[in-house]
Amino acid sequence: MAKIAIHLTVEELQALLTLADNQFFRMKYIDPKIPGHKERPEELRAAQSAVQVLQNALKAEKGFKQTPATP
């Protein structure tokens, strides 16, 4: 998978992380309860990885220790 680099302010990163984390929660816990929902485990793993990357970037910017990447 190709990687890209973007430049965000800390505030933009925090806002993006909040949105991504909320969406991940919805995908993981709420969507499966909706009738007709089709599981997409690869999409769920990609969402979890994206949230982790954003969290690590924010932690690094704030000077905190980063969490290891999920496999």
Secondary structure, 3 states (H helix, E strand, C coil): CCCCCCCCCHHHHHHHHHHHHHHHHHHHHHHHHCCCCCCCHHHHHHHHHHHHHHHHHHHHHHCCCCCCCCC
